[in-house]
Amino acid sequence: MARGTADWRIGSKLTHPYDPDLGVGVVRAIEGRYLDVFFPAADRELIIAAEGGLSRLVLQPGESAELLDSGDEVEIEAALGHEYRLSDGRVVQDADLWPHIRPDSAVERLAALRVDRLPAFRNRIDGLRLIELREAGGLGPFLGGRIELFPHQLHTALQAVNRDPVRWLLADEVGLGKTIEASLILSALVRTGRSTRAIVLAPETLTVQWLGELYRKFHQVFTLMDDERLALVESEFGEGFNPFVARRNVVVAIERLARDPALLAQVLDCEPDLVVVDEAHRLCDPKLGEALGPLVRHAKHALLLTATPLQADREGFHALLDMLHPDAFESYAAFSRAVDAGEAQLPCTSSVRREDLGGLPPRVPVPIDLPARTASLDDDPRTAWIAEHAPGWRERGEKALVFVHETAALERLRLILEARTGTRATVFHQDLAVDERDIALARFRETDAPLLLCSEAGGEGRNFQFCDRMVHFDLPDDPIQLEQRIGRLDRIGRKKPVEVVYFRLAGERPDIARLYERLELFSTPSAGIDAALGGVRAAITAAVEQGSAIDDGGLEASVAEARRGKTRAATRVFYPDAYDRSMADDVLALVPPDLDQRMREYCVAAAEELGLIVQRKDGVARYYMEFGSFAKVDSLPGVGIDGLPGHVNEVRFLGTFDRQEAVENQSLAFFSSGQMLVEGLILELEDGHRGRAVLFDVPDTGLEGSGLLCIFKQGPSWTPVVVDAEGTLRPEWVEIVMASLDSAEPLETPRGGATPEWTQAVRELGAAAASGGAPGRPHAAAYFRFV
């Protein structure tokens, strides 16, 4: 079959140039510049612009067809305009025949001269290069995230997904990105089909944050299964319907499941194959562990996140490890003996520390000496100091995270500061509903408000590194809690020093501030020395109860010993393939330096080829793209809602192809792997026929002759094969022909269409190319001439 010129009549046949799965269509009506076309195989009727890359389907001599009135099979002898002469001598109208279609391979399209524009072929080759490039030595599933690429996170995620099943304990220090690591692993498992039903369990205060992180950073759409959503599922599907069947990928609060056995039973019934538990040390509570432990044990894949390292809580650490790998140690006693002997090998566990990374910004203590505190916050010198400095912070566009231990004091302080500074102070504490906290935090980030007043529980697991400084209105009695506070700002990716403001009040008993100074807790991370800090906490508690000075005899020595102690260093031998900074260059070397640029070149050209609106915008690599009724395809895989066609399902994107720009401006879409439009354009390349067959001239090579370029594809890999006009494999021509594509010139399609001789020759050359043993199937084919 060949393409005829666009002389349309009722009954003319065609195939959609951008959606071949529709099959053969027949023109039912002609209305000005538009054709009303019916595609019987897809049972679809479309209105198509006649000049939109369309041409008639013309049967070639030797091809077969069916007479519509009788159903008889006939053979074509010659095409005569809109008529055909059959092999038996009869002449019939095009409208009275239905063509028998050969398998629509690239070689067959070329043999029938159903060829495409040369730019479409170039774009297909760019797409194939992109698909192969983004595999990145196994890192491919991770590179689509809107994140800075830190080697320790990529290393951990790669170690995890290379296992099957993936049952991993993420025990990195606070602030080093356990949530990002878990999201990288989750996203890879979901995208590659290794997980088809995933559930994220998180503290109620963090559920909305998880939902947003998965969507904004990793293009993953999860459902928050809260009371409102549960009620909606019941109204939609009926009382008693399992909500976890209705929604395959969900986020749910640990507290919600723990207090609702019926809901937990429904989760277990739907058998999720991936369970992620944030703040997993909560499962060490006997009641919670008994309730939620079976969910972790029964899932094929499981990720547990905890900031409690082995040396801080050996028994709790073993409890989590036992949920993931019950056969690793026969008992806690056996585990403990192995740890003491330095012989424990902890399966599928990562525990990265700050000293493993290096180069993180320092913590800068800022002590403020003030008179003694007063009974009223109105007269308190700490209140006056904050009120004095807040206007200056606002003028400079700076933000301060102010920790206040008691919620009542926090709310009172807010009212005083707002009255004195004339500016809004945002509050963030456990008495606010989850959505109220997220709205408050979003407003704080987007406005010039300089103060965020936060309670201990309100800041659990939150990332406040966008704040310029931390102010401790009061200090916690527990030094571990102090480390958790500072960890809200001291996180991976922070570029500036962590300014830690605290008050030294005259006559303070016990004087916690000066004790923490002597122990260097404001300036030095204290993760992993919890046992020594337990003695500090006990000394402070005793002093508070007695109203006396702190008996710090031996505290400085014990903390110093814990920091340099052999136990803390020795735990590194427990983690097979543990990350250290010497691995950074090798990990980052797997990331293609030109991936963003290749993604941009392919997607912009593909979108323009398909008729999307594409507009370059100010920014590093910023574009506006719109898919709708003006597109040359009726739909793009995965783009829009429920597969609705473009004319009723317009989708718009303002985004960037630059990773850093996407990280810094999260209002932009990040055009990367996993993003809806990007994946739609790549799937169109995989499934569609645009650019699969082409004719071109290769200039200025000094070579003579012609031949066939055939692209074979298997998975993400592809192989170009070249044969000359006699069917001889010419491997020495491959690089020359591929390198010439940018300078190649389109070769005009013969006016008479495909002759039997041409069709047979192309098929024979295709068979010769296949004999070369390249893996995969023919994906694209091109006839070329050296000129």
Residue pairs with C-beta under 8 A, 6 or more apart in sequence:
1 57
1 58
1 59
1 60
1 63
1 99
1 101
1 102
1 112
1 114
1 754
2 58
2 60
2 112
2 113
2 114
2 753
2 754
3 55
3 56
3 57
3 58
3 113
3 114
3 115
3 749
3 753
4 55
4 56
4 57
4 58
4 79
4 753
5 55
5 56
6 50
6 51
6 54
6 55
6 56
7 56
7 81
7 82
8 27
8 30
8 35
8 50
8 56
9 27
9 30
9 82
9 94
9 95
10 27
10 28
10 29
10 30
10 95
11 26
11 27
11 93
11 94
11 95
11 96
12 26
12 27
12 56
12 57
12 82
12 94
12 95
13 24
13 25
13 26
13 27
13 56
13 57
13 94
13 98
13 99
14 24
14 25
14 27
14 37
14 54
14 55
14 56
14 57
15 22
15 23
15 24
15 25
15 57
15 114
16 22
16 25
16 39
16 46
16 48
16 634
17 52
17 53
17 54
17 116
17 632
17 689
17 690
18 53
18 610
18 632
18 633
18 684
18 688
18 690
19 633
19 634
19 635
19 688
20 104
20 688
20 689
21 42
21 687
22 39
22 41
22 42
22 44
22 46
23 39
23 40
23 41
23 42
23 101
24 39
24 40
24 41
24 57
24 98
24 99
24 101
25 37
25 38
25 39
25 46
26 37
26 38
26 40
27 35
27 36
27 37
28 36
28 37
28 38
28 45
29 35
29 36
30 36
30 50
31 47
33 49
33 50
33 51
34 47
34 48
34 49
34 50
35 47
35 48
35 49
35 50
35 54
36 45
36 46
36 47
37 45
37 46
37 47
37 48
38 44
38 45
39 45
39 46
44 634
46 634
48 54
52 611
52 632
53 632
57 99
58 79
58 753
59 65
59 76
59 79
59 84
59 97
59 99
60 76
60 79
60 112
60 753
60 754
60 755
60 756
60 759
61 76
61 77
61 78
61 79
61 755
61 756
62 75
62 76
62 756
62 759
63 75
63 76
63 99
63 100
64 73
64 74
64 75
64 76
64 100
65 73
65 74
65 76
65 84
65 97
65 98
65 99
65 100
66 72
66 73
66 74
66 97
66 98
66 100
67 74
67 92
67 96
67 97
68 96
68 97
68 98
69 96
73 100
74 86
74 87
74 88
74 90
74 92
74 97
75 86
75 87
76 84
76 85
76 86
76 87
77 84
77 85
77 86
77 87
78 84
78 85
79 753
80 91
82 93
82 94
82 95
83 91
83 92
83 93
83 94
84 91
84 92
84 94
84 97
85 91
86 92
102 108
102 112
104 689
105 777
105 778
106 692
106 693
106 710
106 711
106 778
106 779
106 780
106 781
107 693
107 710
107 762
107 763
107 766
107 778
107 781
108 763
109 115
109 689
109 692
109 693
109 781
110 693
110 694
110 695
110 708
110 762
110 766
110 781
110 782
110 783
111 754
111 758
111 759
111 760
111 762
111 763
111 766
112 754
112 759
113 749
113 750
113 753
113 754
113 758
114 693
115 693
115 694
115 695
115 749
116 689
116 690
116 691
116 692
116 693
116 694
117 691
117 694
117 746
118 694
118 696
118 744
118 745
118 746
119 605
119 609
120 609
120 690
120 691
120 694
121 691
121 692
121 693
121 694
121 696
121 741
121 780
121 782
122 605
122 691
122 741
122 742
123 602
123 605
123 606
123 609
123 690
123 691
124 685
124 690
124 691
124 692
124 780
125 711
125 738
125 741
125 780
126 598
126 601
126 602
126 605
127 602
127 606
127 681
127 682
127 685
128 685
128 711
128 713
128 718
128 779
129 598
129 602
130 598
130 599
130 602
130 682
131 682
131 685
131 716
132 716
132 717
132 718
133 592
133 594
133 595
133 598
134 140
134 143
134 592
134 595
134 599
134 673
134 716
135 716
136 143
136 590
136 591
136 592
136 595
137 590
138 158
138 161
138 162
138 590
139 154
139 158
139 590
139 591
140 673
141 161
141 184
141 187
141 188
141 191
141 192
141 673
142 154
142 157
142 158
142 184
142 187
142 188
143 149
143 591
143 595
143 672
143 673
144 187
144 218
144 219
144 670
144 672
144 673
144 674
144 675
144 678
145 180
145 183
145 184
145 187
145 217
145 218
145 672
145 674
146 216
146 217
146 218
146 659
146 662
146 663
146 666
146 670
146 672
147 153
147 180
147 217
147 663
148 493
148 659
148 660
148 663
149 588
149 591
149 659
150 177
150 180
150 492
150 493
151 579
151 583
151 584
151 587
151 588
152 172
152 176
152 177
152 352
152 356
152 357
152 579
152 584
153 177
153 180
153 181
153 184
153 492
154 184
154 587
154 588
154 590
154 591
155 579
155 583
155 587
156 170
156 172
156 181
156 350
156 352
156 579
157 181
157 184
157 185
157 188
158 587
159 350
159 577
160 166
160 168
160 181
160 185
160 303
160 348
161 185
161 188
161 189
163 348
164 194
165 300
165 301
166 185
166 189
166 194
166 274
166 301
166 302
166 303
166 348
167 301
167 302
167 303
167 324
167 325
167 348
168 185
168 302
168 303
168 304
168 324
168 348
168 349
168 350
169 280
169 304
169 306
169 320
169 321
169 324
169 346
169 348
169 349
169 350
170 178
170 181
170 182
170 303
170 304
170 305
170 306
170 350
171 178
171 306
171 307
171 308
171 309
171 310
171 317
171 349
171 350
171 351
172 178
172 181
172 307
172 350
172 351
172 352
172 353
173 307
173 309
173 352
173 353
173 354
173 525
173 527
173 528
174 307
174 483
174 484
174 487
174 527
175 487
175 490
175 491
175 492
176 352
176 353
176 354
176 357
176 491
176 492
177 491
177 492
177 493
178 305
178 307
179 210
179 213
179 278
179 305
179 461
180 217
181 350
182 276
182 278
182 303
182 305
183 213
183 214
183 217
183 218
183 220
184 218
185 303
186 195
186 198
186 200
186 214
186 218
186 220
186 274
186 276
186 303
187 214
187 218
187 219
187 220
187 674
188 194
189 195
189 198
189 274
189 301
190 198
190 220
190 249
190 274
191 674
194 301
195 273
195 274
195 300
195 301
196 248
196 273
197 244
197 248
197 249
197 270
197 271
197 272
197 273
197 274
198 222
198 248
198 249
198 250
198 272
198 273
198 274
198 275
198 276
199 244
199 249
199 250
199 251
199 252
199 267
199 272
199 274
199 275
199 276
199 295
200 210
200 214
200 222
200 250
200 251
200 252
200 276
200 278
201 252
201 253
201 254
201 257
201 275
201 276
201 277
201 278
201 292
201 295
202 209
202 210
202 251
202 253
202 254
202 277
202 278
202 279
202 461
203 253
203 254
203 255
203 278
203 279
203 282
203 460
203 461
204 253
204 254
204 255
204 256
204 434
205 430
205 434
205 437
205 457
205 458
205 460
205 461
205 462
206 278
206 279
206 460
206 461
206 462
207 224
207 226
207 251
207 252
207 253
207 434
208 224
208 434
208 435
208 437
208 438
209 438
209 461
209 462
210 222
210 251
210 278
211 222
211 224
211 251
212 438
214 220
214 221
214 222
214 251
215 221
215 222
216 666
218 674
219 672
219 674
219 675
219 676
220 249
220 674
221 249
222 249
222 250
222 251
223 229
223 247
223 249
223 250
223 251
224 250
224 251
224 252
225 243
225 244
225 247
225 250
225 251
225 252
225 256
226 252
226 253
226 256
229 243
229 247
230 243
230 263
233 241
233 243
233 246
233 247
234 241
234 243
236 246
237 246
242 266
242 269
242 270
243 250
243 266
244 250
244 266
244 267
244 269
244 270
244 272
245 270
252 267
254 277
254 279
254 282
254 288
254 292
256 263
257 263
257 264
257 267
257 291
257 292
258 264
258 287
258 288
258 291
258 292
261 291
264 291
264 292
264 295
267 295
268 294
268 295
268 298
271 298
271 299
272 295
272 299
273 299
273 300
273 301
274 299
274 300
274 301
274 302
274 303
275 295
275 296
275 299
275 301
275 302
275 303
276 302
276 303
276 305
277 283
277 292
277 296
277 302
277 303
277 304
277 305
278 305
278 461
279 305
279 306
279 460
279 461
280 304
280 305
280 306
280 320
281 306
281 307
281 308
281 313
281 316
281 320
282 288
283 289
283 292
283 293
283 296
283 304
283 319
283 320
283 323
284 313
284 315
284 316
284 319
284 320
289 319
289 323
293 323
296 302
296 304
296 323
296 324
297 323
297 326
302 323
302 324
304 320
304 323
304 324
306 317
306 320
307 484
307 487
307 527
308 316
308 317
308 530
309 317
309 351
309 527
309 528
309 530
309 571
310 317
310 339
310 346
310 351
310 571
310 574
311 528
311 529
311 530
311 531
311 567
311 568
311 571
312 527
312 528
312 529
312 530
312 531
313 530
314 335
314 336
314 339
315 332
318 329
318 332
318 335
318 336
321 328
321 329
321 335
321 346
321 347
321 349
322 328
322 329
324 347
324 348
325 347
325 348
328 335
328 346
328 347
329 335
329 338
329 344
335 344
338 344
339 574
342 570
342 573
344 574
345 574
345 576
346 574
346 575
346 576
347 576
349 574
349 575
350 575
350 578
350 579
351 571
351 575
351 578
352 578
352 579
353 527
353 528
354 360
354 525
354 527
356 578
356 579
356 580
356 581
357 492
357 581
358 581
360 490
360 492
360 494
361 494
361 495
361 496
361 497
361 498
362 497
362 498
362 523
363 486
363 490
363 497
363 498
363 500
363 522
363 523
363 524
363 525
364 497
364 498
364 499
364 500
364 523
365 500
365 502
365 517
365 522
365 523
366 469
366 499
366 500
366 501
366 502
367 502
367 503
367 504
367 513
367 517
368 385
368 501
368 502
368 503
368 504
369 503
369 504
369 506
370 381
370 382
370 385
370 503
370 504
370 505
370 506
371 381
371 505
371 506
372 381
372 505
372 506
372 507
372 508
373 380
373 381
373 382
373 505
373 508
374 380
374 381
377 383
377 409
377 412
377 413
377 416
378 416
381 503
381 505
382 473
382 503
382 505
383 413
383 416
383 417
385 503
386 400
386 402
386 417
386 451
386 471
386 473
387 416
387 417
387 420
387 421
390 400
390 417
390 421
390 423
390 450
390 451
391 421
391 423
391 450
393 399
393 400
393 450
393 451
393 468
394 421
394 423
394 448
394 449
394 450
397 448
398 450
398 468
398 469
399 444
399 449
399 450
399 451
399 452
399 466
399 467
399 468
400 450
400 451
400 452
400 467
400 468
400 469
400 470
400 471
400 501
401 452
401 454
401 459
401 464
401 467
401 469
401 470
401 471
401 488
401 489
402 413
402 451
402 452
402 453
402 454
402 470
402 471
402 473
403 454
403 455
403 456
403 459
403 470
403 471
403 472
403 473
403 474
403 485
404 410
404 413
404 453
404 454
404 455
404 473
404 474
405 455
405 456
405 473
405 474
405 476
406 455
407 429
407 430
407 431
407 455
409 473
410 427
410 429
410 453
410 454
410 455
411 427
413 425
413 453
413 473
414 425
414 427
414 453
417 425
417 451
417 453
418 424
418 425
421 451
423 448
423 449
423 450
423 451
424 447
424 449
425 449
425 451
425 452
425 453
426 440
426 441
426 443
426 444
426 449
426 451
426 452
426 453
427 440
427 452
427 453
427 454
428 437
428 440
428 441
428 452
428 453
428 454
428 455
428 458
428 459
428 462
429 453
429 454
429 455
429 457
429 458
430 455
430 457
430 458
432 440
432 458
437 458
441 452
441 462
443 449
444 452
445 466
452 464
452 467
454 464
454 488
456 476
456 481
456 484
456 485
459 484
459 485
459 488
460 484
462 488
463 488
463 491
464 488
464 489
465 488
465 489
465 490
465 491
465 493
465 494
467 489
468 496
468 499
469 489
469 499
469 500
469 501
470 485
470 486
470 488
470 489
470 498
470 499
470 500
470 501
471 501
471 502
472 482
472 485
472 500
472 501
472 502
472 503
473 503
475 482
475 502
475 512
475 513
475 516
476 482
476 485
477 512
477 537
477 540
477 541
477 544
478 533
478 537
478 540
479 516
479 519
479 521
479 526
479 533
479 536
479 537
480 526
480 530
480 533
480 537
482 516
482 521
482 522
482 526
483 521
483 525
483 526
483 527
486 498
486 500
486 522
486 525
489 498
490 498
490 525
500 522
500 523
502 513
502 516
502 522
503 513
504 511
504 513
504 514
505 513
509 543
509 547
509 548
509 549
510 540
510 543
510 544
510 548
510 549
510 550
511 549
511 550
512 540
512 550
515 536
515 540
515 550
515 552
515 555
516 522
518 552
518 556
519 536
519 555
519 556
519 559
524 563
526 533
526 559
526 563
528 568
529 559
529 562
529 563
529 565
529 568
531 562
532 558
532 559
532 561
532 562
533 559
535 554
535 555
535 558
536 555
536 559
539 550
539 551
539 552
539 555
540 550
542 551
543 549
543 550
543 551
562 568
572 578
592 598
596 621
596 657
596 658
596 659
596 672
597 657
599 657
599 671
599 672
599 673
599 678
600 621
600 657
600 671
602 681
603 657
603 671
603 677
603 678
603 681
604 614
604 623
606 681
606 684
606 685
607 614
607 625
607 677
607 681
608 614
609 632
609 690
609 691
610 631
610 632
610 633
610 636
610 681
610 684
610 690
611 630
611 631
611 632
611 633
612 625
612 626
612 627
612 631
613 624
613 625
613 626
613 628
613 630
614 623
614 624
614 625
615 623
615 624
615 625
616 622
616 623
617 623
617 624
617 654
619 656
619 658
619 661
619 668
620 656
620 658
620 660
620 661
621 656
621 657
621 658
621 661
622 654
622 655
622 656
622 658
622 661
622 668
623 653
623 654
623 655
623 656
623 657
623 671
624 652
624 653
624 654
625 652
625 653
625 655
625 677
626 650
626 651
626 652
626 653
627 636
627 639
627 640
627 646
627 650
627 651
627 652
627 677
628 646
628 647
628 649
628 650
628 651
629 646
629 647
629 650
630 646
631 646
633 646
633 684
633 688
634 645
634 646
635 643
635 644
635 645
635 646
635 649
636 677
636 680
636 681
636 683
636 684
637 679
637 680
637 683
637 684
637 687
638 676
638 679
638 680
638 683
639 651
639 676
639 677
639 680
640 646
640 649
640 651
641 649
651 676
651 677
653 669
653 671
653 676
653 677
654 668
654 669
655 662
655 668
655 669
655 670
655 671
655 675
655 677
656 662
656 665
656 668
656 669
656 670
656 671
657 671
657 672
659 670
659 672
661 668
662 668
662 669
662 670
662 672
669 675
669 677
671 677
671 678
672 678
673 679
684 690
691 780
692 779
692 780
692 781
693 780
693 781
693 782
694 746
694 780
694 782
694 783
695 746
695 747
695 748
695 749
695 782
695 783
695 784
696 741
696 744
696 745
696 746
696 747
696 782
696 783
696 784
697 744
697 745
697 746
697 747
697 784
697 785
697 786
697 787
698 736
698 737
698 740
698 744
698 784
698 785
698 786
698 787
699 740
699 743
699 744
699 745
699 787
700 743
701 736
701 740
701 786
703 733
703 736
703 786
704 786
705 724
705 725
705 785
705 786
706 724
706 725
706 783
706 784
706 785
706 786
707 722
707 723
707 724
707 725
707 730
707 733
707 765
707 783
707 784
708 722
708 723
708 762
708 765
708 766
708 768
708 769
708 781
708 782
708 783
708 784
709 720
709 721
709 722
709 737
709 738
709 781
709 782
709 783
709 784
710 720
710 721
710 722
710 723
710 765
710 766
710 769
710 770
710 778
710 780
710 781
711 718
711 719
711 720
711 721
711 778
711 779
711 780
711 781
712 718
712 719
712 720
712 721
712 769
712 770
712 774
712 775
712 776
712 777
712 778
712 779
713 719
713 776
713 777
713 779
714 775
714 776
714 777
715 776
717 775
717 776
718 776
718 779
719 774
719 775
719 776
720 734
720 737
720 738
721 729
721 734
721 769
721 772
721 774
722 729
722 730
722 731
722 733
722 734
722 737
722 769
723 729
723 730
723 765
723 768
723 769
723 772
724 730
724 733
725 765
727 764
727 765
727 767
727 768
728 768
729 768
729 769
729 771
729 772
737 784
744 784
745 787
747 783
747 784
747 785
750 758
762 781
762 783
766 778
766 781
769 778
770 778
